[in-house]
Amino acid sequence: MNGGAARAHTGQASTAAASLGGTAAFFLYTILMSWASRRRFIVISILAAIAIALLAAIVIPIVYETPTCSDKKRNQDETGVDCGGSCARVCEAEALSPKVEFARIVSPRAGRTDVIAYVANPNKEAAVRSARYTVELYGSAGSIVATRQGTMDLPPGATVPVFVPGLPADEAGTRAFFVFDPASLVFVTYQDRRIVPRYNNDAQVMGTDGPRIMASFSNPSATALRNIPVIATVFDADGNAIAATQTLLAELPPQGSAQVVFVWNAPFSAAPARIDVVPIVPL
């Protein structure tokens, strides 16, 4: 092809490409190019694409931060900073505070002070792991005579007993208070898949001077359960807790049952009217 023909050919390609737009123009342009020009164009295009891809791989991670539930920013579908939406943590404004139903002194004998507290989690789909609490024991003068700190789990929609035995005190306590550390009340969405022993609702009181309570549990699962704390609380006819203690369910075989025994060394202060027996299974 002579110079004039080549220029005419290239001019035709440019005119045709200019008359079209986008992809059609690109393909028409490359088709009408000479083989040498087309090969050079393809090589340059490939090198340019590789360079752009390498540049994007370097620049994008620097410029763009992938949103997470711990980046201290409100992004994604979050309803607060790092909470709500697809994040596990529930925003404080959306979580209901746990309710301490009561904290009561149940002293089985002189010189010893035990406390039983019931705590309700009103959130049906949110739980707290290892919530920190303090039990405060007040004397007759209105001052604190003993304290005890601990942690507890708050399963969703559940009321959980907390038994605090043997608080050391220089004088007998008259009132007990159960207080949470607000910073530890971090609610997270939780689907309760725990295997919880099933109380057979068969508690029996035996004896009066040193009463005992026997109760049994069954295991609905095919997995053996071991070393599960169980709390028993005794209530009088007015619904007041008059005694409480804790024991250990050593082993509960798969699809089987087992019995636990609770023992007190002193008589109950009133006739028992109701007995709660609750296993404590961690989250």
Short mmCIF file of the C-alpha atoms (twelve columns), coordinates in Angstrom:
data_MODEL
# 
_entry.id   MODEL 
# 
loop_
_atom_site.group_PDB 
_atom_site.id 
_atom_site.type_symbol 
_atom_site.label_atom_id 
_atom_site.label_alt_id 
_atom_site.label_comp_id 
_atom_site.label_asym_id 
_atom_site.label_seq_id 
_atom_site.Cartn_x 
_atom_site.Cartn_y 
_atom_site.Cartn_z 
_atom_site.pdbx_PDB_model_num 
ATOM 1   C CA . MET A 1   0.000   0.000   0.000   1 
ATOM 2   C CA . ASN A 2   1.560   3.375   -1.011  1 
ATOM 3   C CA . GLY A 3   1.639   6.437   1.259   1 
ATOM 4   C CA . GLY A 4   -1.368  8.076   -0.287  1 
ATOM 5   C CA . ALA A 5   -3.482  4.968   -0.042  1 
ATOM 6   C CA . ALA A 6   -2.427  4.434   3.573   1 
ATOM 7   C CA . ARG A 7   -3.351  7.998   4.483   1 
ATOM 8   C CA . ALA A 8   -6.662  7.595   2.732   1 
ATOM 9   C CA . HIS A 9   -7.270  4.307   4.555   1 
ATOM 10  C CA . THR A 10  -6.416  5.854   7.929   1 
ATOM 11  C CA . GLY A 11  -8.542  8.872   7.133   1 
ATOM 12  C CA . GLN A 12  -11.472 6.602   6.362   1 
ATOM 13  C CA . ALA A 13  -10.947 4.784   9.676   1 
ATOM 14  C CA . SER A 14  -10.841 8.038   11.613  1 
ATOM 15  C CA . THR A 15  -13.931 9.358   9.849   1 
ATOM 16  C CA . ALA A 16  -15.850 6.123   10.472  1 
ATOM 17  C CA . ALA A 17  -14.751 5.977   14.128  1 
ATOM 18  C CA . ALA A 18  -15.725 9.599   14.662  1 
ATOM 19  C CA . SER A 19  -19.168 8.981   13.220  1 
ATOM 20  C CA . LEU A 20  -19.868 6.246   15.816  1 
ATOM 21  C CA . GLY A 21  -19.630 6.254   19.579  1 
ATOM 22  C CA . GLY A 22  -18.407 3.938   22.341  1 
ATOM 23  C CA . THR A 23  -17.705 0.286   21.673  1 
ATOM 24  C CA . ALA A 24  -18.847 0.284   18.027  1 
ATOM 25  C CA . ALA A 25  -16.357 3.043   17.170  1 
ATOM 26  C CA . PHE A 26  -13.561 1.185   18.950  1 
ATOM 27  C CA . PHE A 27  -14.088 -2.068  17.054  1 
ATOM 28  C CA . LEU A 28  -14.539 -0.355  13.682  1 
ATOM 29  C CA . TYR A 29  -11.374 1.620   14.253  1 
ATOM 30  C CA . THR A 30  -9.294  -1.461  15.052  1 
ATOM 31  C CA . ILE A 31  -10.747 -3.443  12.137  1 
ATOM 32  C CA . LEU A 32  -9.828  -0.718  9.611   1 
ATOM 33  C CA . MET A 33  -6.279  -0.334  11.012  1 
ATOM 34  C CA . SER A 34  -3.318  -2.031  9.341   1 
ATOM 35  C CA . TRP A 35  -2.091  -5.278  10.977  1 
ATOM 36  C CA . ALA A 36  1.055   -3.610  12.348  1 
ATOM 37  C CA . SER A 37  -0.906  -0.699  13.767  1 
ATOM 38  C CA . ARG A 38  -3.534  -3.048  15.200  1 
ATOM 39  C CA . ARG A 39  -0.891  -5.207  16.898  1 
ATOM 40  C CA . ARG A 40  0.810   -2.145  18.350  1 
ATOM 41  C CA . PHE A 41  -2.547  -0.840  19.565  1 
ATOM 42  C CA . ILE A 42  -3.428  -4.172  21.226  1 
ATOM 43  C CA . VAL A 43  -0.053  -4.404  23.009  1 
ATOM 44  C CA . ILE A 44  -0.328  -0.837  24.267  1 
ATOM 45  C CA . SER A 45  -3.914  -1.465  25.446  1 
ATOM 46  C CA . ILE A 46  -2.892  -4.596  27.371  1 
ATOM 47  C CA . LEU A 47  0.044   -2.829  29.025  1 
ATOM 48  C CA . ALA A 48  -2.202  0.116   29.922  1 
ATOM 49  C CA . ALA A 49  -4.827  -2.221  31.418  1 
ATOM 50  C CA . ILE A 50  -2.162  -3.993  33.513  1 
ATOM 51  C CA . ALA A 51  -0.773  -0.667  34.711  1 
ATOM 52  C CA . ILE A 52  -4.262  0.558   35.671  1 
ATOM 53  C CA . ALA A 53  -5.007  -2.692  37.526  1 
ATOM 54  C CA . LEU A 54  -1.723  -2.502  39.451  1 
ATOM 55  C CA . LEU A 55  -2.324  1.131   40.306  1 
ATOM 56  C CA . ALA A 56  -5.877  0.363   41.476  1 
ATOM 57  C CA . ALA A 57  -4.618  -2.525  43.627  1 
ATOM 58  C CA . ILE A 58  -2.198  -0.149  45.352  1 
ATOM 59  C CA . VAL A 59  -4.375  2.944   45.629  1 
ATOM 60  C CA . ILE A 60  -7.799  1.477   46.549  1 
ATOM 61  C CA . PRO A 61  -6.724  -0.134  49.869  1 
ATOM 62  C CA . ILE A 62  -5.054  3.139   50.829  1 
ATOM 63  C CA . VAL A 63  -7.918  5.410   49.852  1 
ATOM 64  C CA . TYR A 64  -10.878 3.115   50.645  1 
ATOM 65  C CA . GLU A 65  -11.365 1.559   54.089  1 
ATOM 66  C CA . THR A 66  -13.646 -1.474  54.197  1 
ATOM 67  C CA . PRO A 67  -16.417 -0.749  56.732  1 
ATOM 68  C CA . THR A 68  -16.383 -2.993  59.826  1 
ATOM 69  C CA . CYS A 69  -18.259 -3.218  63.124  1 
ATOM 70  C CA . SER A 70  -15.192 -1.983  65.005  1 
ATOM 71  C CA . ASP A 71  -13.967 0.981   62.964  1 
ATOM 72  C CA . LYS A 72  -15.517 3.559   65.310  1 
ATOM 73  C CA . LYS A 73  -17.636 4.942   62.479  1 
ATOM 74  C CA . ARG A 74  -21.309 4.737   61.639  1 
ATOM 75  C CA . ASN A 75  -21.433 3.068   58.247  1 
ATOM 76  C CA . GLN A 76  -22.891 0.028   56.465  1 
ATOM 77  C CA . ASP A 77  -26.442 -0.435  57.766  1 
ATOM 78  C CA . GLU A 78  -25.530 0.446   61.370  1 
ATOM 79  C CA . THR A 79  -28.059 2.350   63.453  1 
ATOM 80  C CA . GLY A 80  -25.285 3.700   65.688  1 
ATOM 81  C CA . VAL A 81  -21.499 3.715   65.779  1 
ATOM 82  C CA . ASP A 82  -20.435 0.056   65.389  1 
ATOM 83  C CA . CYS A 83  -23.818 -1.213  66.575  1 
ATOM 84  C CA . GLY A 84  -27.196 -2.206  65.205  1 
ATOM 85  C CA . GLY A 85  -27.951 -3.399  61.695  1 
ATOM 86  C CA . SER A 86  -25.690 -6.271  60.671  1 
ATOM 87  C CA . CYS A 87  -23.386 -5.711  63.686  1 
ATOM 88  C CA . ALA A 88  -23.748 -8.122  66.590  1 
ATOM 89  C CA . ARG A 89  -23.612 -5.375  69.214  1 
ATOM 90  C CA . VAL A 90  -26.963 -3.815  70.058  1 
ATOM 91  C CA . CYS A 91  -26.992 -0.027  70.376  1 
ATOM 92  C CA . GLU A 92  -27.545 1.266   73.906  1 
ATOM 93  C CA . ALA A 93  -30.616 3.208   72.810  1 
ATOM 94  C CA . GLU A 94  -32.169 -0.013  71.475  1 
ATOM 95  C CA . ALA A 95  -31.411 -2.272  74.464  1 
ATOM 96  C CA . LEU A 96  -33.535 -2.473  77.605  1 
ATOM 97  C CA . SER A 97  -31.675 -2.411  80.897  1 
ATOM 98  C CA . PRO A 98  -31.687 -5.574  83.026  1 
ATOM 99  C CA . LYS A 99  -34.046 -5.464  85.979  1 
ATOM 100 C CA . VAL A 100 -33.041 -6.607  89.446  1 
ATOM 101 C CA . GLU A 101 -36.289 -8.121  90.669  1 
ATOM 102 C CA . PHE A 102 -34.994 -8.458  94.215  1 
ATOM 103 C CA . ALA A 103 -31.838 -8.924  96.281  1 
ATOM 104 C CA . ARG A 104 -32.525 -10.514 99.626  1 
ATOM 105 C CA . ILE A 105 -30.505 -11.654 102.622 1 
ATOM 106 C CA . VAL A 106 -31.032 -15.324 103.430 1 
ATOM 107 C CA . SER A 107 -28.908 -16.160 106.463 1 
ATOM 108 C CA . PRO A 108 -29.039 -19.882 107.261 1 
ATOM 109 C CA . ARG A 109 -27.469 -19.379 110.670 1 
ATOM 110 C CA . ALA A 110 -25.991 -16.708 112.960 1 
ATOM 111 C CA . GLY A 111 -22.659 -15.355 111.791 1 
ATOM 112 C CA . ARG A 112 -23.222 -16.142 108.123 1 
ATOM 113 C CA . THR A 113 -24.821 -13.934 105.479 1 
ATOM 114 C CA . ASP A 114 -25.944 -15.225 102.105 1 
ATOM 115 C CA . VAL A 115 -27.678 -13.178 99.423  1 
ATOM 116 C CA . ILE A 116 -29.988 -14.343 96.659  1 
ATOM 117 C CA . ALA A 117 -30.855 -12.017 93.767  1 
ATOM 118 C CA . TYR A 118 -33.068 -12.455 90.716  1 
ATOM 119 C CA . VAL A 119 -32.126 -10.548 87.559  1 
ATOM 120 C CA . ALA A 120 -34.348 -10.333 84.462  1 
ATOM 121 C CA . ASN A 121 -33.186 -9.579  80.927  1 
ATOM 122 C CA . PRO A 122 -36.190 -8.080  79.080  1 
ATOM 123 C CA . ASN A 123 -34.436 -8.247  75.687  1 
ATOM 124 C CA . LYS A 124 -35.840 -11.229 73.786  1 
ATOM 125 C CA . GLU A 125 -33.068 -11.453 71.190  1 
ATOM 126 C CA . ALA A 126 -30.058 -9.929  72.954  1 
ATOM 127 C CA . ALA A 127 -27.746 -11.213 75.659  1 
ATOM 128 C CA . VAL A 128 -24.817 -10.091 77.805  1 
ATOM 129 C CA . ARG A 129 -21.787 -12.201 78.574  1 
ATOM 130 C CA . SER A 130 -19.867 -11.687 81.826  1 
ATOM 131 C CA . ALA A 131 -21.771 -8.675  83.126  1 
ATOM 132 C CA . ARG A 132 -19.943 -7.352  86.178  1 
ATOM 133 C CA . TYR A 133 -21.933 -6.828  89.368  1 
ATOM 134 C CA . THR A 134 -21.424 -5.828  92.985  1 
ATOM 135 C CA . VAL A 135 -23.496 -7.031  95.915  1 
ATOM 136 C CA . GLU A 136 -23.592 -4.446  98.686  1 
ATOM 137 C CA . LEU A 137 -24.601 -5.398  102.220 1 
ATOM 138 C CA . TYR A 138 -25.835 -2.608  104.498 1 
ATOM 139 C CA . GLY A 139 -25.908 -2.681  108.282 1 
ATOM 140 C CA . SER A 140 -28.440 -1.225  110.702 1 
ATOM 141 C CA . ALA A 141 -26.707 2.175   110.666 1 
ATOM 142 C CA . GLY A 142 -27.169 2.472   106.896 1 
ATOM 143 C CA . SER A 143 -23.505 1.989   106.020 1 
ATOM 144 C CA . ILE A 144 -21.964 -0.693  103.831 1 
ATOM 145 C CA . VAL A 145 -20.615 -3.564  105.924 1 
ATOM 146 C CA . ALA A 146 -19.629 -5.963  103.120 1 
ATOM 147 C CA . THR A 147 -19.372 -6.177  99.342  1 
ATOM 148 C CA . ARG A 148 -18.814 -8.951  96.845  1 
ATOM 149 C CA . GLN A 149 -18.093 -8.640  93.141  1 
ATOM 150 C CA . GLY A 150 -18.726 -11.168 90.419  1 
ATOM 151 C CA . THR A 151 -19.847 -11.728 86.846  1 
ATOM 152 C CA . MET A 152 -22.920 -13.309 85.301  1 
ATOM 153 C CA . ASP A 153 -24.427 -14.026 81.912  1 
ATOM 154 C CA . LEU A 154 -27.801 -12.600 80.918  1 
ATOM 155 C CA . PRO A 155 -29.535 -14.931 78.428  1 
ATOM 156 C CA . PRO A 156 -32.181 -13.339 76.200  1 
ATOM 157 C CA . GLY A 157 -35.620 -12.993 77.777  1 
ATOM 158 C CA . ALA A 158 -34.633 -14.929 80.912  1 
ATOM 159 C CA . THR A 159 -34.689 -14.343 84.660  1 
ATOM 160 C CA . VAL A 160 -31.515 -15.622 86.300  1 
ATOM 161 C CA . PRO A 161 -30.864 -16.223 90.013  1 
ATOM 162 C CA . VAL A 162 -27.532 -15.212 91.521  1 
ATOM 163 C CA . PHE A 163 -26.510 -16.845 94.790  1 
ATOM 164 C CA . VAL A 164 -23.790 -15.066 96.795  1 
ATOM 165 C CA . PRO A 165 -22.766 -17.115 99.850  1 
ATOM 166 C CA . GLY A 166 -20.844 -16.169 102.960 1 
ATOM 167 C CA . LEU A 167 -20.373 -12.435 102.726 1 
ATOM 168 C CA . PRO A 168 -17.845 -11.426 105.416 1 
ATOM 169 C CA . ALA A 169 -19.250 -8.721  107.682 1 
ATOM 170 C CA . ASP A 170 -18.441 -7.322  111.115 1 
ATOM 171 C CA . GLU A 171 -22.145 -6.991  111.820 1 
ATOM 172 C CA . ALA A 172 -25.320 -8.569  110.559 1 
ATOM 173 C CA . GLY A 173 -26.633 -7.075  107.361 1 
ATOM 174 C CA . THR A 174 -30.142 -5.700  107.149 1 
ATOM 175 C CA . ARG A 175 -30.420 -4.909  103.434 1 
ATOM 176 C CA . ALA A 176 -28.752 -6.065  100.240 1 
ATOM 177 C CA . PHE A 177 -28.382 -4.298  96.915  1 
ATOM 178 C CA . PHE A 178 -27.321 -5.730  93.557  1 
ATOM 179 C CA . VAL A 179 -25.632 -3.228  91.227  1 
ATOM 180 C CA . PHE A 180 -24.290 -3.674  87.683  1 
ATOM 181 C CA . ASP A 181 -21.241 -1.984  86.221  1 
ATOM 182 C CA . PRO A 182 -22.892 -0.140  83.296  1 
ATOM 183 C CA . ALA A 183 -19.757 -0.433  81.154  1 
ATOM 184 C CA . SER A 184 -20.071 -4.233  81.209  1 
ATOM 185 C CA . LEU A 185 -23.664 -4.294  79.926  1 
ATOM 186 C CA . VAL A 186 -22.788 -4.828  76.270  1 
ATOM 187 C CA . PHE A 187 -25.783 -6.473  74.615  1 
ATOM 188 C CA . VAL A 188 -25.261 -8.574  71.499  1 
ATOM 189 C CA . THR A 189 -27.790 -10.337 69.306  1 
ATOM 190 C CA . TYR A 190 -27.949 -13.952 70.408  1 
ATOM 191 C CA . GLN A 191 -29.792 -17.043 69.247  1 
ATOM 192 C CA . ASP A 192 -30.025 -19.309 72.264  1 
ATOM 193 C CA . ARG A 193 -28.835 -22.765 71.215  1 
ATOM 194 C CA . ARG A 194 -27.634 -23.850 74.639  1 
ATOM 195 C CA . ILE A 195 -28.479 -27.321 75.868  1 
ATOM 196 C CA . VAL A 196 -30.196 -26.636 79.187  1 
ATOM 197 C CA . PRO A 197 -31.136 -29.435 81.608  1 
ATOM 198 C CA . ARG A 198 -34.896 -29.727 81.985  1 
ATOM 199 C CA . TYR A 199 -36.121 -29.391 85.551  1 
ATOM 200 C CA . ASN A 200 -38.801 -32.013 86.205  1 
ATOM 201 C CA . ASN A 201 -40.681 -29.758 88.630  1 
ATOM 202 C CA . ASP A 202 -40.546 -32.392 91.367  1 
ATOM 203 C CA . ALA A 203 -38.750 -30.662 94.263  1 
ATOM 204 C CA . GLN A 204 -39.514 -32.206 97.645  1 
ATOM 205 C CA . VAL A 205 -38.655 -30.805 101.063 1 
ATOM 206 C CA . MET A 206 -37.511 -33.295 103.685 1 
ATOM 207 C CA . GLY A 207 -36.783 -32.550 107.329 1 
ATOM 208 C CA . THR A 208 -37.228 -29.375 109.355 1 
ATOM 209 C CA . ASP A 209 -34.199 -28.794 111.611 1 
ATOM 210 C CA . GLY A 210 -31.768 -29.416 108.761 1 
ATOM 211 C CA . PRO A 211 -34.017 -29.361 105.711 1 
ATOM 212 C CA . ARG A 212 -33.094 -30.955 102.418 1 
ATOM 213 C CA . ILE A 213 -34.609 -30.541 98.995  1 
ATOM 214 C CA . MET A 214 -34.386 -33.196 96.309  1 
ATOM 215 C CA . ALA A 215 -35.062 -32.428 92.652  1 
ATOM 216 C CA . SER A 216 -34.366 -34.106 89.343  1 
ATOM 217 C CA . PHE A 217 -33.373 -33.051 85.844  1 
ATOM 218 C CA . SER A 218 -33.607 -34.691 82.447  1 
ATOM 219 C CA . ASN A 219 -31.375 -34.245 79.440  1 
ATOM 220 C CA . PRO A 220 -33.283 -33.757 76.157  1 
ATOM 221 C CA . SER A 221 -30.122 -33.996 74.049  1 
ATOM 222 C CA . ALA A 222 -27.748 -36.706 72.847  1 
ATOM 223 C CA . THR A 223 -24.835 -34.974 74.582  1 
ATOM 224 C CA . ALA A 224 -23.761 -35.650 78.157  1 
ATOM 225 C CA . LEU A 225 -23.921 -32.570 80.411  1 
ATOM 226 C CA . ARG A 226 -21.431 -32.146 83.253  1 
ATOM 227 C CA . ASN A 227 -20.659 -29.837 86.172  1 
ATOM 228 C CA . ILE A 228 -23.672 -27.562 85.879  1 
ATOM 229 C CA . PRO A 229 -24.362 -25.210 88.808  1 
ATOM 230 C CA . VAL A 230 -27.946 -25.379 90.084  1 
ATOM 231 C CA . ILE A 231 -29.543 -22.820 92.411  1 
ATOM 232 C CA . ALA A 232 -32.527 -23.557 94.639  1 
ATOM 233 C CA . THR A 233 -34.575 -20.729 96.134  1 
ATOM 234 C CA . VAL A 234 -37.310 -21.240 98.714  1 
ATOM 235 C CA . PHE A 235 -40.187 -18.746 98.979  1 
ATOM 236 C CA . ASP A 236 -42.814 -18.275 101.676 1 
ATOM 237 C CA . ALA A 237 -46.536 -17.770 101.102 1 
ATOM 238 C CA . ASP A 238 -46.014 -14.016 100.554 1 
ATOM 239 C CA . GLY A 239 -43.507 -14.619 97.751  1 
ATOM 240 C CA . ASN A 240 -40.464 -13.627 99.819  1 
ATOM 241 C CA . ALA A 241 -37.254 -15.612 99.419  1 
ATOM 242 C CA . ILE A 242 -36.464 -17.253 102.773 1 
ATOM 243 C CA . ALA A 243 -33.645 -19.613 101.817 1 
ATOM 244 C CA . ALA A 244 -31.288 -20.333 98.937  1 
ATOM 245 C CA . THR A 245 -28.283 -22.443 98.163  1 
ATOM 246 C CA . GLN A 246 -26.321 -23.831 95.245  1 
ATOM 247 C CA . THR A 247 -25.059 -27.264 94.305  1 
ATOM 248 C CA . LEU A 248 -23.489 -28.961 91.293  1 
ATOM 249 C CA . LEU A 249 -25.140 -31.305 88.836  1 
ATOM 250 C CA . ALA A 250 -22.097 -33.497 88.291  1 
ATOM 251 C CA . GLU A 251 -23.293 -35.462 85.275  1 
ATOM 252 C CA . LEU A 252 -26.464 -35.796 83.259  1 
ATOM 253 C CA . PRO A 253 -26.283 -38.617 80.690  1 
ATOM 254 C CA . PRO A 254 -27.660 -38.262 77.153  1 
ATOM 255 C CA . GLN A 255 -31.437 -38.693 77.091  1 
ATOM 256 C CA . GLY A 256 -31.176 -39.539 80.794  1 
ATOM 257 C CA . SER A 257 -31.982 -38.031 84.170  1 
ATOM 258 C CA . ALA A 258 -30.186 -37.269 87.406  1 
ATOM 259 C CA . GLN A 259 -31.034 -36.017 90.888  1 
ATOM 260 C CA . VAL A 260 -29.592 -33.184 92.936  1 
ATOM 261 C CA . VAL A 261 -29.832 -32.548 96.680  1 
ATOM 262 C CA . PHE A 262 -29.779 -29.171 98.439  1 
ATOM 263 C CA . VAL A 263 -28.945 -29.078 102.158 1 
ATOM 264 C CA . TRP A 264 -29.351 -26.412 104.863 1 
ATOM 265 C CA . ASN A 265 -27.948 -26.577 108.392 1 
ATOM 266 C CA . ALA A 266 -30.742 -24.565 110.017 1 
ATOM 267 C CA . PRO A 267 -34.570 -24.534 109.787 1 
ATOM 268 C CA . PHE A 268 -36.333 -22.299 107.307 1 
ATOM 269 C CA . SER A 269 -37.660 -19.072 108.806 1 
ATOM 270 C CA . ALA A 270 -41.154 -19.797 107.445 1 
ATOM 271 C CA . ALA A 271 -43.063 -22.623 105.840 1 
ATOM 272 C CA . PRO A 272 -41.977 -23.112 102.221 1 
ATOM 273 C CA . ALA A 273 -44.700 -22.370 99.693  1 
ATOM 274 C CA . ARG A 274 -42.700 -22.379 96.440  1 
ATOM 275 C CA . ILE A 275 -39.345 -23.731 95.329  1 
ATOM 276 C CA . ASP A 276 -37.426 -22.541 92.272  1 
ATOM 277 C CA . VAL A 277 -34.712 -24.818 90.938  1 
ATOM 278 C CA . VAL A 278 -32.676 -23.264 88.132  1 
ATOM 279 C CA . PRO A 279 -29.607 -24.617 86.255  1 
ATOM 280 C CA . ILE A 280 -26.996 -22.038 85.301  1 
ATOM 281 C CA . VAL A 281 -25.682 -22.725 81.801  1 
ATOM 282 C CA . PRO A 282 -23.156 -20.202 80.465  1 
ATOM 283 C CA . LEU A 283 -23.656 -18.490 77.114  1 
# 
